């Protein structure tokens, strides 16, 4: 067991957590948690996940993750080794880099000379066209002949006058009608209220009949969504990575609890409106109480 694993295990025991409790909190498999405590990182999917799991473990037991990783950086495999090996395997071989062939170099003067001749021919043609257009007299503008109607229509009959008067009266009545005021109801999200446990913040969504959740992830973080009965609403509850987006239509719910393993790596949008966190805790619960607009 490494010093890092010993430190984490002592912090877990001081909190009174079992490995099963910690698995429920962090959503990290129990065998990975045991591997971290024993310093056995070979079972992990990669060095990147080793650092991410250690960080979530530390935050769950109340330790400063960044300070812990810096203090015991000799015990933690670095993620740079994998990136260096990948970049070396993807670098192009020098043998594939070839300069222009000798035949191409020999043909270049001929190509340049041919392009020069084409440019001269085009310039001469343009000059000849401009001279030809200058010598052509402009056509005289012919004004259109004005035609007079020899058989003008008689003045509107009495019936037509009545129809026009009626139409004008209808249009005037429509113009006199007051315009209906359109009242636009916008959604509102209340200021977050921090619950007694210190990790949960409650908000209230009003002024809308739609409840859509979107979570944009910028770094590794656990994401889970439950209802008031602690039933999972999100089918894929796990650790998400940078670039992934979680979407959920919760319109049928009146309550949704969003669990974020690292809130600094995730942005929560409610009906495309960015939610402002009421507290800056790393691991926290976001509770949305939905009062549906009838």
C-alpha positions as CSV (number, residue, x, y, z in Angstrom):
1,X,0.0,0.0,0.0
2,X,1.4,3.4,-1.0
3,X,1.5,6.5,1.3
4,X,-1.2,8.1,-0.9
5,X,-3.5,5.0,-0.6
6,X,-2.9,5.0,3.2
7,X,-3.8,8.7,3.5
8,X,-7.0,8.2,1.5
9,X,-8.1,5.1,3.4
10,X,-7.5,6.9,6.8
11,X,-9.7,9.8,5.6
12,X,-12.4,7.4,4.5
13,X,-12.4,5.6,7.8
14,X,-12.5,8.9,9.7
15,X,-15.6,9.8,7.7
16,X,-17.2,6.4,8.7
17,X,-17.5,5.4,5.0
18,X,-17.2,1.8,3.8
19,X,-16.0,1.0,0.3
20,X,-19.7,0.4,-0.6
21,X,-20.7,3.8,0.7
22,X,-17.9,5.4,-1.3
23,X,-18.9,3.6,-4.4
24,X,-22.4,5.0,-4.0
25,X,-21.1,8.5,-3.5
26,X,-18.5,8.7,-6.3
27,X,-20.1,6.0,-8.7
28,X,-16.6,4.6,-9.1
29,X,-16.5,0.8,-9.1
30,X,-15.5,-0.8,-5.8
31,X,-12.5,-2.7,-7.3
32,X,-11.1,0.6,-8.6
33,X,-11.4,2.2,-5.1
34,X,-9.6,-0.8,-3.6
35,X,-6.9,-0.5,-6.3
36,X,-6.3,3.2,-5.4
37,X,-5.9,2.3,-1.7
38,X,-3.6,-0.6,-2.4
39,X,-1.6,1.4,-5.0
40,X,-2.5,-1.1,-7.7
41,X,-3.1,1.1,-10.8
42,X,-2.6,-1.6,-13.4
43,X,-6.4,-2.5,-13.3
44,X,-7.3,1.1,-14.3
45,X,-8.4,1.8,-17.9
46,X,-5.6,4.4,-18.2
47,X,-3.4,6.9,-16.3
48,X,-5.9,9.7,-17.0
49,X,-8.6,7.8,-15.2
50,X,-6.2,7.1,-12.3
51,X,-5.9,10.8,-11.6
52,X,-9.6,11.5,-12.1
53,X,-10.7,8.7,-9.7
54,X,-8.1,9.7,-7.1
55,X,-9.4,13.3,-7.4
56,X,-13.1,12.2,-6.9
57,X,-12.1,9.9,-4.0
58,X,-10.2,12.7,-2.2
59,X,-13.1,15.2,-2.7
60,X,-15.6,12.6,-1.4
61,X,-13.7,12.2,1.9
62,X,-13.0,15.9,2.4
63,X,-9.4,16.2,1.2
64,X,-7.9,18.8,-1.1
65,X,-7.4,16.8,-4.4
66,X,-4.9,19.1,-6.1
67,X,-2.7,19.4,-3.0
68,X,-2.9,15.6,-2.5
69,X,-1.9,14.8,-6.1
70,X,1.0,17.3,-5.9
71,X,2.3,15.9,-2.6
72,X,2.2,12.3,-3.8
73,X,2.9,12.9,-7.4
74,X,5.6,10.2,-7.3
75,X,3.0,7.6,-6.5
76,X,0.6,8.5,-9.3
77,X,1.3,7.6,-12.9
78,X,1.5,10.7,-15.2
79,X,-0.9,11.1,-18.2
80,X,2.0,12.6,-20.3
81,X,3.7,9.3,-21.0
82,X,0.7,8.0,-23.0
83,X,0.4,11.3,-25.0
84,X,4.1,11.3,-25.8
85,X,4.0,7.7,-27.1
86,X,0.9,8.4,-29.2
87,X,2.4,11.6,-30.7
88,X,5.7,9.6,-31.6
89,X,3.7,6.9,-33.2
90,X,1.7,9.4,-35.3
91,X,4.7,11.5,-36.4
92,X,5.4,11.1,-40.2
93,X,8.5,9.2,-41.2
94,X,11.2,11.2,-42.8
95,X,11.4,8.7,-45.6
96,X,7.9,9.8,-46.8
97,X,8.9,13.5,-47.1
98,X,10.1,14.0,-50.6
99,X,11.0,17.1,-52.5
100,X,9.8,17.9,-56.1
101,X,11.0,15.5,-58.7
102,X,13.7,16.5,-61.2
103,X,11.3,16.2,-64.1
104,X,9.0,18.8,-62.5
105,X,11.9,21.2,-62.0
106,X,12.9,20.8,-65.6
107,X,9.4,21.5,-66.9
108,X,8.9,24.6,-64.8
109,X,10.5,27.1,-67.3
110,X,8.3,25.8,-70.1
111,X,5.1,26.1,-68.0
112,X,6.0,29.7,-67.0
113,X,6.7,30.7,-70.6
114,X,3.3,29.2,-71.7
115,X,1.5,31.1,-69.0
116,X,3.2,34.3,-70.1
117,X,2.1,33.8,-73.7
118,X,-1.5,33.2,-72.6
119,X,-1.5,36.4,-70.5
120,X,-0.3,38.4,-73.5
121,X,-3.0,37.0,-75.8
122,X,-5.8,37.7,-73.2
123,X,-4.6,41.3,-72.7
124,X,-4.5,41.9,-76.5
125,X,-8.1,40.5,-76.9
126,X,-9.4,42.7,-74.1
127,X,-7.8,45.8,-75.6
128,X,-9.3,45.0,-79.1
129,X,-12.7,44.5,-77.5
130,X,-12.6,47.9,-75.8
131,X,-11.6,49.7,-79.0
132,X,-14.4,48.0,-80.9
133,X,-17.0,49.1,-78.3
134,X,-15.7,52.7,-78.4
135,X,-16.3,53.0,-82.2
136,X,-19.9,51.7,-82.1
137,X,-22.5,54.5,-82.0
138,X,-25.0,54.3,-79.2
139,X,-28.5,53.5,-80.1
140,X,-30.9,56.4,-79.8
141,X,-33.2,56.1,-76.9
142,X,-36.7,55.7,-78.1
143,X,-39.3,57.0,-75.7
144,X,-42.4,54.8,-75.4
145,X,-45.4,56.1,-77.4
146,X,-48.1,57.4,-75.2
147,X,-51.5,55.8,-76.0
148,X,-54.8,57.4,-75.2
149,X,-57.9,55.5,-74.5
150,X,-60.5,56.7,-77.1
151,X,-63.3,55.0,-75.1
152,X,-63.0,56.1,-71.5
153,X,-65.0,54.1,-69.0
154,X,-68.1,55.9,-67.7
155,X,-68.3,57.1,-64.1
156,X,-69.0,54.4,-61.5
157,X,-72.6,53.4,-61.2
158,X,-74.6,54.0,-58.0
159,X,-74.2,50.3,-57.1
160,X,-70.4,50.5,-57.3
161,X,-70.4,53.7,-55.2
162,X,-72.4,51.9,-52.4
163,X,-70.0,48.9,-52.5
164,X,-67.0,51.2,-52.1
165,X,-68.6,53.2,-49.3
166,X,-69.4,50.0,-47.5
167,X,-65.8,48.7,-47.9
168,X,-64.4,51.9,-46.6
169,X,-66.6,51.8,-43.6
170,X,-65.5,48.2,-42.8
171,X,-61.8,49.1,-43.1
172,X,-62.3,52.1,-40.8
173,X,-64.0,50.0,-38.2
174,X,-61.2,47.5,-38.3
175,X,-58.6,50.4,-37.9
176,X,-60.5,51.7,-34.8
177,X,-60.3,48.4,-33.0
178,X,-57.8,48.6,-30.1
179,X,-54.8,46.3,-30.5
180,X,-54.7,43.4,-28.1
181,X,-51.8,43.5,-25.7
182,X,-49.7,40.4,-25.9
183,X,-48.3,39.4,-22.6
184,X,-45.2,37.3,-22.9
185,X,-44.7,35.0,-19.9
186,X,-41.0,34.2,-19.4
187,X,-39.7,31.4,-17.2
188,X,-38.0,32.3,-13.9
189,X,-35.5,30.3,-11.8
190,X,-35.4,31.3,-8.1
191,X,-32.1,32.1,-6.3
192,X,-30.6,28.9,-5.0
193,X,-31.2,27.9,-1.3
194,X,-28.4,25.9,0.3
195,X,-29.8,22.9,2.3
196,X,-28.5,21.8,5.7
197,X,-26.2,19.2,4.4
198,X,-24.1,21.9,2.7
199,X,-23.9,20.0,-0.6
200,X,-27.5,20.5,-1.8
201,X,-28.9,23.7,-3.4
202,X,-32.6,24.0,-4.2
203,X,-34.1,26.1,-7.0
204,X,-37.7,26.7,-8.2
205,X,-38.6,26.8,-11.9
206,X,-41.8,28.8,-12.8
207,X,-43.4,30.5,-15.7
208,X,-43.1,27.6,-18.2
209,X,-44.7,24.3,-19.0
210,X,-41.5,22.7,-20.3
211,X,-38.6,21.3,-18.2
212,X,-35.6,20.4,-20.2
213,X,-32.1,19.8,-18.7
214,X,-28.8,20.1,-20.6
215,X,-25.4,19.6,-19.0
216,X,-22.3,20.5,-21.0
217,X,-19.2,18.7,-19.6
218,X,-15.7,20.3,-20.0
219,X,-13.7,17.7,-17.9
220,X,-14.1,14.4,-16.2
221,X,-17.0,14.5,-13.8
222,X,-19.8,12.2,-12.5
223,X,-23.3,13.1,-13.6
224,X,-26.5,11.6,-12.3
225,X,-30.2,12.7,-12.2
226,X,-32.9,11.4,-9.8
227,X,-36.5,12.1,-8.9
228,X,-37.9,12.7,-5.4
229,X,-38.1,8.9,-4.9
230,X,-34.4,8.6,-5.6
231,X,-35.2,6.8,-8.9
232,X,-32.6,7.4,-11.7
233,X,-34.0,9.6,-14.5
234,X,-30.8,9.5,-16.5
235,X,-30.3,6.2,-18.2
236,X,-26.5,6.6,-18.6
237,X,-25.3,7.5,-15.1
238,X,-21.5,7.6,-15.1
239,X,-18.3,9.7,-15.3
240,X,-18.5,12.0,-18.4
241,X,-15.5,13.4,-20.2
242,X,-14.8,16.8,-21.9
243,X,-17.0,17.5,-24.9
244,X,-19.9,15.2,-23.9
245,X,-23.4,16.7,-23.5
246,X,-26.1,15.2,-21.2
247,X,-29.7,16.0,-22.2
248,X,-32.9,15.0,-20.4
249,X,-36.6,15.9,-20.9
250,X,-38.0,16.2,-17.3
251,X,-41.3,17.9,-18.2
252,X,-43.3,15.0,-16.7
253,X,-41.4,15.5,-13.3
254,X,-42.0,18.1,-10.6
255,X,-38.6,17.4,-9.0
256,X,-35.2,16.6,-10.3
257,X,-31.9,16.2,-8.3
258,X,-28.7,16.6,-10.4
259,X,-25.6,15.1,-8.8
260,X,-22.3,16.6,-10.1
261,X,-19.0,15.0,-9.0
262,X,-17.1,18.1,-10.2
263,X,-19.3,21.1,-10.7
264,X,-16.3,23.1,-12.0
265,X,-16.3,20.9,-15.0
266,X,-20.0,21.1,-15.9
267,X,-22.5,23.8,-16.9
268,X,-26.2,23.2,-16.2
269,X,-28.8,24.7,-18.6
270,X,-32.6,24.7,-17.7
271,X,-34.6,25.3,-20.9
272,X,-31.4,26.7,-22.6
273,X,-30.9,29.1,-19.7
274,X,-27.6,28.8,-17.9
275,X,-28.0,28.1,-14.1
276,X,-25.9,30.2,-11.8
277,X,-24.5,28.1,-8.9
278,X,-25.4,29.5,-5.5
279,X,-22.2,28.0,-4.0
280,X,-18.8,27.0,-5.4
281,X,-18.5,23.5,-4.0
282,X,-16.8,20.9,-6.2
283,X,-19.2,18.0,-5.4
284,X,-22.8,19.2,-5.0
285,X,-26.4,18.4,-5.7
286,X,-28.6,20.7,-7.7
287,X,-32.4,20.3,-6.9
288,X,-34.9,21.8,-9.3
289,X,-38.5,22.1,-8.1
290,X,-40.7,22.5,-11.2
291,X,-44.0,24.5,-10.8
292,X,-45.6,23.8,-14.2
293,X,-47.4,26.7,-15.8
294,X,-51.0,25.7,-16.4
